[in-house]
Amino acid sequence: MNSGLGIVIAREYLERVKRKSFIISTILVPILMVALMVAPALIMAFSEPESKTIAVIDDTGRILPRLENSSEISFVDANMPLEAAREDGQFDAILVLGNASVERPGESVKLFSHGPLTMSTDSYVTSQVEDAIESIRLEAYNISDLDKILEEVHVDLSLTVLDIDKEEDSATSSALSYMLGLIMDMMLYMFILIYGQMVMTSIIEEKSNRVLELVVSSVKPSSLMLGKIIGVGLVAMTQIVIWLGIIAIASAWLVPFLAAMPAASSEPALMGVLAQLSDTGYMVSLVIYMLLFFIGGYFFYSAIFAAIGSAVDNIQDASQLTSVATVPVILGIVASMAAINNPSSSMAFWLSIVPFTSPMTMMARLPFGVPTWEILTSLAVLYASFLLLIWLCAKIYRVGIFMYGKKPTLAELIRWAKYK
């Protein structure tokens, strides 16, 4: 390795990994992620549900007896006109069931409350009234034991999905594949933008301080740009590897714990999730592909950010040009959302090949299973594209770092790229 290039890489890497902000974020982010997942369950477990009393004015005389109270909601017979109940003030809400509630519930059922109700209260009241009206309607058919018949014919199916490409029966989970694709997609999006802009900011700061004029006297501009990109990229890789290690350790403890639960053997959906998480080859392949697509996507976009940073003098001017890099990344995220819903479509395939969107789109598709030739083709196009782009942006970079006081136009950037 060129000694100048090695020095730049080591400087960019060590300068950032030694910062307290890097150490804190590397440790704190996984903890915060776990806290965000656990906090809602803890809040629900320790929160005291607020009981509500709902007065019912039932003009049909048939619905109120079928409404069931819960630990939070109590239905009581108002036994008074609506105006009197509204003036009473002791009820949290008033449910009015008109004479035509069974035939036309949309017109005759009304709920009065002091301001908006919570979603859980609204849902519970609605389901109780629906069940009561359905029960009354079923009785009109005058079929004996109709409720029992309906209960016996009701089917509650939880489908077990097996991998057709494996000789042994191996359960899979579409929900887990969806979540893995979404998580890896957002991680890639976040790291590409954060660390790509970090390269741009570093170049702008050194350019404004005139440090670059001294550095390029001993290091070629192209080596300086490549050193910054590789050094910052290694910082990102360090953080990703640490996070993956934390996730692997947590999974090694969590998966056996969940598998030992009595519900695991009786829930096909949970069995599918655990089987997929326990498939070491599957999980390792996802991690390897994620790293490969991150490296390709990061180099591709960081070269653009580096060219932008070399062409401007301050962050304000750069913000107007960063859309050249950020808009394709955002389009890649939007495309990946469509790819998650239909990972085998022609659109998902081509978006996985185009280098501007392939890192994000392929990350969304990988958990669902993608043919190896598609992955290798996508990687080949991506890596060939970033090599071409780095060569092109290096030509802009070597001119831009010596330009001050003028924000270049797109035509000028193209002219810089043509210089020999």
C-alpha positions in Angstrom: 0.0 0.0 0.0 1.2 3.5 -0.8 2.7 5.0 2.4 0.8 8.3 1.9 -2.5 6.4 1.4 -1.8 4.3 4.5 -1.1 7.4 6.6 -4.3 9.1 5.5 -6.4 5.9 6.2 -4.8 5.5 9.7 -5.4 9.2 10.5 -9.0 9.2 9.4 -9.7 5.9 11.3 -7.9 6.6 14.6 -9.1 10.2 14.8 -12.8 9.0 14.8 -12.7 5.7 16.8 -10.9 7.5 19.7 -13.6 10.1 20.0 -15.9 9.7 23.0 -18.9 10.2 20.7 -18.0 7.1 18.7 -17.5 5.0 21.9 -20.7 6.2 23.5 -22.9 5.8 20.3 -21.5 2.3 19.7 -22.4 1.1 23.1 -25.5 3.3 23.6 -27.4 2.6 20.4 -27.9 -1.1 20.9 -29.0 -0.4 24.5 -31.5 2.2 23.2 -32.8 -0.2 20.6 -33.4 -2.9 23.2 -35.0 -0.3 25.5 -37.3 0.8 22.7 -38.5 -2.7 22.2 -38.9 -3.5 25.9 -40.2 -0.2 27.1 -43.8 -0.5 25.6 -44.2 -3.9 27.2 -43.0 -2.7 30.6 -45.2 0.4 30.5 -48.2 -1.7 29.7 -47.3 -4.2 32.4 -46.9 -1.6 35.2 -49.5 0.9 34.1 -52.9 0.9 35.9 -55.8 0.8 33.4 -58.3 3.6 33.9 -61.8 2.3 34.5 -64.6 3.9 32.5 -68.4 3.8 33.0 -70.5 4.0 29.9 -74.2 4.7 30.2 -76.4 2.8 27.7 -79.7 4.0 26.4 -81.1 1.0 24.6 -84.3 1.7 22.8 -84.3 -1.9 21.4 -84.2 -3.5 24.8 -82.2 -6.4 23.3 -78.6 -5.2 22.9 -77.7 -4.0 26.5 -78.2 -7.4 28.1 -75.6 -8.9 25.7 -72.9 -6.3 26.4 -70.1 -7.7 28.6 -68.1 -5.6 31.1 -64.3 -5.7 31.2 -61.8 -4.8 33.8 -61.7 -1.3 32.3 -65.1 -0.7 30.9 -68.5 -1.1 32.6 -71.8 -0.8 30.8 -74.7 0.5 32.9 -78.4 1.1 32.1 -78.9 4.9 32.0 -82.6 4.5 32.6 -83.1 8.2 31.6 -83.4 10.3 28.5 -80.3 11.4 26.6 -80.4 15.1 27.7 -80.7 14.0 31.4 -77.7 11.6 31.0 -75.7 14.4 29.4 -76.4 16.8 32.3 -75.7 14.1 34.9 -71.9 14.2 34.5 -71.1 11.0 36.3 -70.7 8.9 33.1 -67.5 8.9 31.0 -69.5 8.2 27.8 -73.1 7.6 26.7 -74.0 4.9 24.2 -77.3 5.5 22.4 -78.8 2.5 20.7 -81.8 3.6 18.5 -84.8 1.5 17.6 -83.2 0.6 14.2 -79.8 -0.4 15.7 -80.2 -4.0 14.7 -81.3 -3.3 11.1 -79.2 -0.1 10.4 -76.5 0.2 13.1 -74.6 2.8 11.1 -77.5 5.2 11.4 -78.8 4.4 14.9 -75.8 3.7 17.1 -74.2 6.8 18.5 -71.5 7.3 21.3 -71.2 10.5 23.2 -68.1 11.2 25.2 -66.1 14.0 26.9 -63.6 14.5 24.1 -62.0 11.7 22.0 -61.9 8.2 23.5 -58.8 6.0 23.6 -58.4 3.6 20.7 -58.7 0.6 23.1 -62.0 1.9 24.5 -63.4 2.7 21.1 -62.4 -0.7 19.8 -63.9 -2.6 22.8 -67.3 -0.8 22.7 -67.5 -1.3 18.9 -66.7 -5.0 19.1 -69.3 -5.5 21.9 -72.0 -3.8 20.0 -71.1 -5.7 16.8 -71.2 -9.0 18.6 -74.5 -8.3 20.2 -76.1 -7.2 16.9 -74.7 -10.3 15.1 -76.1 -12.5 17.8 -79.6 -11.0 17.5 -79.5 -11.3 13.7 -78.5 -15.0 14.0 -81.4 -15.7 16.3 -83.8 -14.4 13.7 -82.9 -17.5 11.5 -84.5 -19.7 14.3 -81.9 -22.4 13.9 -81.3 -24.4 17.1 -77.8 -24.5 18.5 -76.6 -22.1 15.7 -73.9 -20.6 18.0 -72.5 -24.1 18.7 -72.6 -24.9 14.9 -70.7 -21.8 14.0 -68.2 -22.4 16.8 -67.6 -26.0 15.5 -67.1 -25.0 11.9 -64.8 -22.0 12.7 -61.2 -22.6 11.7 -58.3 -20.7 13.2 -55.3 -21.6 11.0 -51.7 -20.7 11.6 -49.9 -21.8 8.5 -46.5 -23.5 8.7 -44.2 -22.5 5.9 -41.4 -24.8 4.9 -38.4 -24.1 2.6 -38.9 -26.0 -0.7 -35.2 -25.8 -1.6 -34.0 -27.8 1.5 -34.1 -31.5 1.7 -35.1 -31.5 5.4 -38.2 -29.7 6.5 -37.1 -26.3 7.6 -39.8 -23.8 8.8 -39.5 -20.2 7.7 -41.3 -17.0 8.7 -42.5 -14.4 6.3 -42.9 -11.9 9.1 -39.3 -12.4 10.3 -38.1 -12.1 6.7 -40.0 -8.8 6.4 -38.5 -7.5 9.6 -35.0 -8.5 8.8 -35.2 -7.0 5.4 -36.6 -3.7 6.8 -34.0 -3.5 9.6 -31.0 -4.2 7.3 -32.4 -1.8 4.8 -32.6 1.0 7.3 -29.2 0.2 8.7 -27.7 0.5 5.3 -29.5 3.7 4.5 -28.4 5.2 7.8 -24.7 4.2 7.5 -24.4 5.3 3.9 -25.8 8.7 4.5 -24.1 9.4 7.9 -20.6 8.2 6.9 -20.8 9.5 3.4 -21.6 13.0 4.7 -18.8 12.5 7.2 -16.3 12.2 4.3 -17.8 15.4 2.8 -17.6 17.4 6.0 -14.0 16.3 6.7 -12.9 17.6 3.2 -14.8 20.9 3.6 -13.2 21.5 7.1 -9.7 20.8 5.9 -10.3 22.8 2.7 -11.5 25.9 4.7 -8.6 25.6 7.0 -6.1 25.4 4.1 -4.8 22.1 5.5 -5.3 20.3 2.2 -2.8 22.6 0.5 -0.1 21.3 2.8 -1.2 17.6 2.6 -1.3 17.4 -1.2 2.3 18.4 -1.3 3.2 14.9 0.0 0.1 12.9 -1.0 -1.6 12.8 -4.4 -5.1 14.2 -4.4 -6.6 10.8 -5.6 -4.8 9.0 -2.8 -6.0 11.6 -0.3 -9.6 11.2 -1.4 -9.4 7.4 -1.4 -7.7 7.4 2.0 -10.5 9.5 3.5 -13.1 7.2 2.1 -11.4 4.0 3.3 -10.6 5.5 6.7 -14.1 6.6 7.4 -15.5 3.4 5.9 -13.4 1.3 8.4 -14.9 3.4 11.2 -18.4 2.4 10.0 -17.3 -1.3 9.6 -16.0 -1.3 13.2 -19.3 0.0 14.5 -21.3 -2.5 12.4 -19.1 -5.5 13.5 -19.5 -4.5 17.2 -23.3 -4.2 16.8 -23.5 -7.5 15.0 -21.4 -9.1 17.8 -23.8 -7.7 20.4 -26.8 -9.0 18.4 -25.2 -12.4 18.0 -24.5 -12.7 21.7 -28.1 -11.6 22.6 -29.5 -14.1 20.0 -27.4 -17.0 21.3 -29.1 -16.4 24.7 -32.6 -15.4 23.5 -33.3 -18.1 20.9 -32.8 -21.1 23.3 -34.8 -19.3 25.9 -37.8 -18.8 23.6 -37.5 -22.3 22.2 -37.8 -23.7 25.7 -41.1 -21.9 26.3 -44.2 -24.2 26.3 -45.9 -22.0 23.7 -43.0 -22.5 21.2 -44.0 -26.0 20.3 -47.7 -25.2 19.9 -47.3 -22.0 17.8 -46.2 -22.7 14.2 -45.5 -19.0 13.6 -43.1 -18.8 16.5 -41.5 -22.1 15.5 -40.9 -20.6 12.0 -39.2 -17.6 13.6 -37.0 -19.7 15.9 -36.1 -22.1 13.1 -35.0 -19.2 10.8 -33.0 -17.5 13.6 -31.4 -20.8 14.5 -30.2 -21.4 10.9 -26.6 -20.4 11.3 -25.8 -20.7 7.5 -28.8 -18.5 6.7 -27.9 -15.8 9.2 -24.2 -15.8 8.4 -24.9 -15.4 4.7 -27.2 -12.4 5.5 -24.4 -10.8 7.5 -21.8 -11.4 4.8 -24.0 -10.0 2.0 -25.0 -7.0 4.1 -21.3 -6.1 4.7 -20.6 -6.6 1.0 -23.4 -4.4 -0.1 -22.6 -1.8 2.5 -19.0 -1.6 1.3 -20.1 -1.2 -2.3 -22.9 1.3 -1.5 -20.7 3.3 0.8 -17.8 3.6 -1.7 -20.3 4.5 -4.4 -22.0 7.3 -2.5 -19.0 8.5 -0.5 -17.2 9.2 -3.8 -20.0 11.5 -4.8 -19.9 13.2 -1.3 -16.2 13.6 -1.6 -16.5 15.3 -5.0 -19.2 17.6 -3.6 -17.0 18.5 -0.5 -14.0 19.3 -2.8 -16.2 21.6 -4.9 -17.5 23.9 -2.2 -16.1 26.0 0.6 -18.7 25.6 3.3 -21.5 23.3 4.5 -24.2 25.8 3.4 -23.1 25.5 -0.2 -22.7 21.8 0.1 -26.3 21.3 1.3 -27.6 22.5 -2.1 -25.5 19.8 -3.9 -26.0 16.9 -1.6 -29.4 16.2 -3.2 -27.3 14.6 -6.0 -26.4 11.9 -3.5 -29.3 11.8 -1.1 -32.2 11.7 -3.6 -31.0 8.4 -5.2 -30.6 6.9 -1.6 -34.1 7.9 -0.7 -35.4 6.5 -4.0 -33.6 3.3 -3.1 -35.4 3.1 0.2 -38.8 3.8 -1.4 -38.0 1.1 -4.0 -37.0 -1.4 -1.3 -40.4 -0.9 0.4 -42.0 -2.1 -2.8 -39.5 -4.9 -3.1 -40.3 -6.2 0.4 -43.9 -6.7 -0.6 -43.0 -8.5 -3.9 -39.3 -9.5 -3.8 -39.5 -11.7 -6.9 -41.0 -9.1 -9.2 -39.2 -7.8 -12.4 -39.1 -4.3 -10.9 -37.4 -5.6 -7.7 -34.8 -7.4 -9.9 -33.9 -4.4 -12.0 -33.8 -2.1 -9.0 -31.4 -4.6 -7.4 -29.1 -4.3 -10.4 -29.0 -0.5 -10.9 -26.1 0.7 -8.6 -28.0 3.7 -7.3 -30.7 1.6 -5.7 -29.2 -1.9 -5.6 -27.7 -1.8 -2.0 -31.0 -0.9 -0.4 -33.3 -3.0 -2.7 -31.1 -6.1 -2.4 -31.0 -5.8 1.4 -34.8 -5.8 1.4 -35.0 -8.9 -0.8 -32.2 -11.1 0.7 -34.2 -12.5 3.7 -36.8 -13.9 1.3 -34.2 -15.8 -0.7 -32.6 -14.5 -3.8 -30.8 -16.7 -6.4 -27.0 -16.6 -6.1 -26.5 -15.4 -9.6 -28.7 -12.4 -9.0 -26.7 -11.5 -5.9 -23.3 -11.9 -7.7 -24.5 -9.9 -10.7 -25.7 -7.1 -8.5 -22.4 -7.0 -6.6 -20.4 -7.1 -9.8 -22.3 -4.1 -11.3 -22.1 -2.2 -8.0 -18.4 -2.7 -7.5 -17.6 -1.9 -11.1 -19.7 1.2 -10.8 -18.0 2.5 -7.7 -14.6 1.9 -9.2 -15.6 4.0 -12.3 -17.2 6.6 -10.1 -14.2 6.9 -7.7 -12.0 7.4 -10.8 -14.4 10.1 -12.1 -14.9 11.9 -8.8 -11.1 11.8 -8.1 -10.6 14.0 -11.2 -13.2 16.5 -9.9 -11.6 16.2 -6.4 -8.1 17.1 -7.6 -9.3 20.3 -9.2 -12.0 21.2 -6.6 -9.7 21.2 -3.5 -7.7 24.1 -5.0 -10.8 26.2 -5.9 -12.0 28.9 -3.4 -14.6 31.6 -3.3 -16.8 30.3 -6.1 -19.5 27.7 -6.1 -19.1 25.6 -9.3 -22.0 24.9 -11.7 -22.8 21.4 -12.9 -21.2 22.3 -16.3 -17.9 23.2 -14.5 -17.9 20.0 -12.6 -18.3 18.1 -15.8 -15.4 20.1 -17.3 -13.2 19.3 -14.3 -13.9 15.6 -14.8 -12.7 15.9 -18.4 -9.3 17.3 -17.4 -6.4 15.0 -18.1 
